[in-house]
Amino acid sequence: MTPGRLTFFLRLSSTIILWLLLLATILIGWEIGFFALVGFMAMRALWEYYSMLEHDGIRVFTLTGLICAAVLLCGGFLITRASGAENSRDFELLVLVLFLVTIFARQMFRGAENDPLRAMSYTVFGLFYIPWLFSFITKIIYLTPRLESGMTTGQWYVLYLVAVTKFSDMGAYVFGSLFGKHPFAPHISPKKTWEGAAGGLLTSMGVGAGFAWLARDAFPPFLTPAFAAVIALPVGALGIVADLIESVIKRRANSKDSGATIPGIGGMFDLSDSIILVAPVGYLLFRLP
């Protein structure tokens, strides 16, 4: 087996195993288990983000950021579970404001940082971009009414978003490897090509339509296979943008991967990067009906 095929096999296997573990918890209605997995992924990804920056000599407030992320995730989930996602906004806003005040106060008393604004900016960006945006994946399962048994029903939206996004990643990788000739962002990620992006978007549309047809009894009437394919196009595009954002971060930190814990992929940030932007947009999208 060639190195390229081995990498693809490891990447595909790791992605399927890890996301099946996550999705199994929501299919059986285990809300606490689902949140625990999402929370672990978000916290691990944030830690990897801070570690990459510190490894390159960029000072950040790692411990403060991780503590605030844990409070943000746990509090937001408990409020959302009890009374709906719209009621968690005030709490999350309060946590973010207190976080800003905390790191500003720490920076004032530290006095040894040559570029305090940079340290604060990188720390705040990590908290906002990773755990807060990623937390919307847990909010989506509460968008639809519970069954009489008390089981949530919004998990089918999550399954749809994850399937479309991750298969878009794999489609882009396959099409790019086979047909890629024209890079579309060489200064950010030289291996990403227009051919790969087009293949990823086509894959996302096909997967979206197929998923909507298979889950037609669980989806609302408006989410037909044709409409699901249309929605999959911007969802897949957002996944590509999110992947590019992580590439910018890794290039700034002089890192190839965010970690080395997942064979063929890298770290938890590498695994979840494409979902980070898709989660809040999917939440807003599925709230419209």
C-alpha positions as CSV (number, residue, x, y, z in Angstrom):
1,M,0.0,0.0,0.0
2,T,1.4,3.4,-1.0
3,P,1.9,6.1,1.6
4,G,-0.9,8.2,0.1
5,R,-3.4,5.3,0.2
6,L,-2.4,4.4,3.7
7,T,-2.9,8.0,4.9
8,F,-6.3,8.0,3.2
9,F,-7.3,4.7,4.8
10,L,-6.2,5.8,8.3
11,R,-8.0,9.1,7.9
12,L,-11.2,7.5,6.7
13,S,-11.1,4.8,9.4
14,S,-10.4,7.3,12.2
15,T,-13.1,9.7,11.0
16,I,-15.7,7.0,10.8
17,I,-14.9,5.4,14.2
18,L,-14.8,8.6,16.1
19,W,-17.9,10.2,14.6
20,L,-19.9,6.9,14.9
21,L,-19.0,7.0,18.6
22,L,-20.3,10.5,18.9
23,L,-23.4,9.9,16.8
24,A,-24.3,6.7,18.6
25,T,-24.9,8.6,21.8
26,I,-27.5,10.9,20.2
27,L,-29.2,8.1,18.3
28,I,-29.9,6.3,21.6
29,G,-31.0,9.6,23.2
30,W,-28.1,9.7,25.7
31,E,-28.0,13.5,26.1
32,I,-25.4,13.6,28.9
33,G,-23.1,11.3,27.0
34,F,-23.5,13.3,23.8
35,F,-22.6,16.5,25.7
36,A,-19.7,14.8,27.4
37,L,-18.2,13.8,24.0
38,V,-18.8,17.2,22.4
39,G,-17.4,18.9,25.5
40,F,-14.3,16.8,25.5
41,M,-13.8,17.4,21.8
42,A,-14.1,21.2,22.2
43,M,-11.9,21.3,25.3
44,R,-9.2,19.1,23.7
45,A,-9.3,21.2,20.5
46,L,-9.0,24.4,22.4
47,W,-6.0,23.0,24.4
48,E,-4.4,22.0,21.1
49,Y,-4.9,25.5,19.7
50,Y,-3.3,27.1,22.8
51,S,-0.5,24.5,22.8
52,M,0.4,25.2,19.1
53,L,0.6,28.9,19.8
54,E,2.7,28.5,22.9
55,H,5.0,26.0,21.1
56,D,5.8,28.8,18.6
57,G,6.5,31.3,21.4
58,I,3.1,33.1,21.3
59,R,1.9,33.8,24.9
60,V,-1.7,33.0,25.7
61,F,-3.8,32.5,28.9
62,T,-4.2,28.8,28.5
63,L,-5.5,27.9,32.0
64,T,-7.9,30.9,32.1
65,G,-9.2,30.1,28.7
66,L,-9.8,26.4,29.5
67,I,-11.6,27.2,32.7
68,C,-13.9,29.7,31.0
69,A,-14.5,27.2,28.2
70,A,-15.6,24.6,30.7
71,V,-18.0,27.0,32.4
72,L,-19.4,28.2,29.1
73,L,-20.0,24.6,27.8
74,C,-21.5,23.1,31.0
75,G,-23.6,26.1,31.8
76,G,-24.9,26.6,28.3
77,F,-25.8,22.9,28.0
78,L,-27.7,22.8,31.3
79,I,-29.7,25.9,30.5
80,T,-30.4,24.7,26.9
81,R,-31.5,21.3,28.2
82,A,-33.8,22.8,30.8
83,S,-35.4,25.7,28.9
84,G,-34.2,25.9,25.4
85,A,-31.2,27.3,23.5
86,E,-32.5,30.9,23.3
87,N,-32.3,31.1,27.1
88,S,-28.6,30.3,27.2
89,R,-27.6,33.5,25.4
90,D,-27.5,35.7,28.4
91,F,-25.4,33.2,30.4
92,E,-22.9,32.8,27.5
93,L,-22.7,36.5,27.0
94,L,-22.0,37.0,30.8
95,V,-19.2,34.3,30.7
96,L,-17.6,35.9,27.6
97,V,-17.6,39.4,29.2
98,L,-16.2,38.1,32.6
99,F,-13.6,36.2,30.6
100,L,-12.5,39.5,28.9
101,V,-12.4,41.3,32.2
102,T,-10.4,38.4,33.8
103,I,-7.7,38.2,31.2
104,F,-7.5,42.0,31.0
105,A,-7.0,42.1,34.8
106,R,-4.4,39.4,34.6
107,Q,-2.5,41.2,31.9
108,M,-2.4,44.5,33.9
109,F,-0.8,42.8,36.9
110,R,1.5,40.6,34.9
111,G,3.5,43.5,33.4
112,A,6.1,41.2,31.7
113,E,4.3,40.7,28.4
114,N,5.8,42.6,25.5
115,D,2.7,42.5,23.4
116,P,-0.3,42.2,25.7
117,L,-2.9,42.9,23.0
118,R,-1.7,39.9,21.0
119,A,-1.8,37.6,24.0
120,M,-5.3,38.7,24.8
121,S,-6.5,38.5,21.2
122,Y,-5.3,35.0,20.5
123,T,-6.8,33.8,23.8
124,V,-10.2,35.4,23.2
125,F,-10.3,34.2,19.6
126,G,-9.7,30.6,20.7
127,L,-12.5,30.7,23.3
128,F,-14.9,32.2,20.8
129,Y,-14.0,30.2,17.8
130,I,-13.7,26.7,19.2
131,P,-15.9,25.9,22.2
132,W,-18.6,28.6,21.8
133,L,-19.2,28.0,18.1
134,F,-18.8,24.2,18.5
135,S,-21.4,24.2,21.4
136,F,-24.1,24.9,18.9
137,I,-24.0,21.2,17.8
138,T,-25.6,20.4,21.2
139,K,-28.2,23.1,20.9
140,I,-29.4,21.7,17.6
141,I,-30.9,18.5,19.2
142,Y,-33.3,20.7,21.2
143,L,-34.7,22.6,18.2
144,T,-37.6,20.1,17.7
145,P,-40.1,18.9,20.3
146,R,-39.4,15.8,22.4
147,L,-41.2,12.6,21.9
148,E,-43.8,11.4,24.5
149,S,-41.0,9.2,25.9
150,G,-38.9,12.3,26.6
151,M,-36.3,11.5,23.9
152,T,-35.0,14.4,21.8
153,T,-35.7,14.5,18.0
154,G,-33.3,17.1,16.7
155,Q,-30.4,14.6,16.5
156,W,-31.4,13.9,12.9
157,Y,-30.3,17.5,12.0
158,V,-27.0,16.8,13.7
159,L,-26.5,13.6,11.8
160,Y,-27.3,15.4,8.5
161,L,-24.8,18.2,9.2
162,V,-22.0,15.8,10.3
163,A,-22.6,13.5,7.3
164,V,-22.6,16.3,4.8
165,T,-19.5,18.0,6.3
166,K,-17.3,15.0,6.8
167,F,-18.1,13.4,3.5
168,S,-17.4,16.7,1.8
169,D,-14.0,16.5,3.5
170,M,-13.4,13.0,2.1
171,G,-14.7,13.9,-1.3
172,A,-12.4,16.9,-1.5
173,Y,-9.5,14.7,-0.5
174,V,-10.2,12.0,-3.1
175,F,-11.0,14.3,-6.0
176,G,-8.0,16.5,-5.1
177,S,-5.7,13.5,-5.0
178,L,-7.0,12.1,-8.3
179,F,-7.6,15.2,-10.3
180,G,-6.2,18.2,-8.5
181,K,-4.1,20.5,-10.6
182,H,-5.2,24.1,-9.8
183,P,-4.6,25.2,-6.2
184,F,-7.1,27.8,-5.0
185,A,-5.3,29.0,-1.8
186,P,-1.6,28.2,-2.3
187,H,-0.5,30.7,0.3
188,I,-2.6,29.0,3.0
189,S,-2.8,25.3,2.0
190,P,-0.9,24.4,-1.2
191,K,-2.5,21.0,-1.5
192,K,-6.1,22.2,-1.7
193,T,-7.3,22.5,-5.3
194,W,-10.3,23.8,-7.2
195,E,-10.9,20.3,-8.4
196,G,-10.9,18.9,-4.9
197,A,-13.3,21.6,-3.7
198,A,-15.7,21.0,-6.5
199,G,-15.6,17.2,-5.8
200,G,-16.2,17.9,-2.1
201,L,-19.2,20.1,-2.8
202,L,-20.7,17.5,-5.3
203,T,-20.2,14.8,-2.7
204,S,-21.9,16.9,0.0
205,M,-24.9,17.4,-2.2
206,G,-25.2,13.7,-3.0
207,V,-24.8,12.7,0.6
208,G,-27.3,15.4,1.7
209,A,-29.9,14.2,-0.7
210,G,-29.3,10.5,0.1
211,F,-29.5,11.1,3.9
212,A,-32.7,13.1,3.5
213,W,-34.3,10.3,1.6
214,L,-33.2,7.6,4.1
215,A,-34.4,9.7,7.0
216,R,-37.5,11.0,5.3
217,D,-39.7,9.6,8.1
218,A,-37.7,11.6,10.8
219,F,-37.3,14.8,8.8
220,P,-40.0,17.5,8.5
221,P,-41.8,17.7,5.2
222,F,-39.9,20.7,4.0
223,L,-36.5,18.9,4.1
224,T,-37.0,16.9,0.8
225,P,-34.0,15.2,-0.8
226,A,-33.8,18.1,-3.4
227,F,-33.9,20.8,-0.7
228,A,-31.4,18.9,1.4
229,A,-29.0,18.8,-1.6
230,V,-29.4,22.6,-2.0
231,I,-28.6,23.2,1.7
232,A,-25.7,20.8,1.6
233,L,-23.9,23.1,-0.9
234,P,-23.3,26.1,1.5
235,V,-22.8,23.6,4.4
236,G,-20.0,21.9,2.5
237,A,-18.5,25.3,1.5
238,L,-18.5,26.4,5.1
239,G,-16.6,23.2,6.0
240,I,-14.0,24.1,3.4
241,V,-13.7,27.7,4.8
242,A,-13.4,26.3,8.3
243,D,-10.6,24.0,7.2
244,L,-8.8,26.9,5.6
245,I,-9.1,28.9,8.9
246,E,-7.4,26.1,10.8
247,S,-4.7,26.0,8.1
248,V,-4.1,29.7,8.7
249,I,-3.8,29.0,12.4
250,K,-1.4,26.1,11.9
251,R,0.7,28.0,9.5
252,R,1.0,30.9,12.0
253,A,2.0,28.4,14.7
254,N,4.4,26.5,12.3
255,S,2.6,23.3,12.9
256,K,1.6,20.6,10.4
257,D,-1.2,19.2,12.6
258,S,-2.8,20.3,15.9
259,G,-1.8,17.0,17.5
260,A,-0.8,13.4,16.9
261,T,-3.5,11.5,18.8
262,I,-5.7,10.4,15.9
263,P,-4.1,8.2,13.2
264,G,-4.2,9.8,9.7
265,I,-5.8,13.0,11.0
266,G,-3.7,14.6,13.7
267,G,-5.4,16.1,16.7
268,M,-9.0,16.8,17.8
269,F,-8.9,20.3,16.3
270,D,-8.0,18.6,12.9
271,L,-11.0,16.3,13.3
272,S,-13.6,18.9,14.3
273,D,-12.4,21.9,12.4
274,S,-15.0,21.7,9.6
275,I,-17.9,21.3,12.0
276,I,-17.0,24.5,14.0
277,L,-18.5,26.9,11.4
278,V,-21.2,24.5,10.3
279,A,-22.7,24.1,13.7
280,P,-23.9,27.7,14.4
281,V,-25.1,28.1,10.7
282,G,-26.9,24.8,10.9
283,Y,-28.6,25.9,14.1
284,L,-29.8,29.2,12.6
285,L,-30.9,27.4,9.4
286,F,-33.0,24.8,11.1
287,R,-34.6,27.4,13.3
288,L,-36.2,29.1,10.3
289,P,-39.1,26.7,9.7
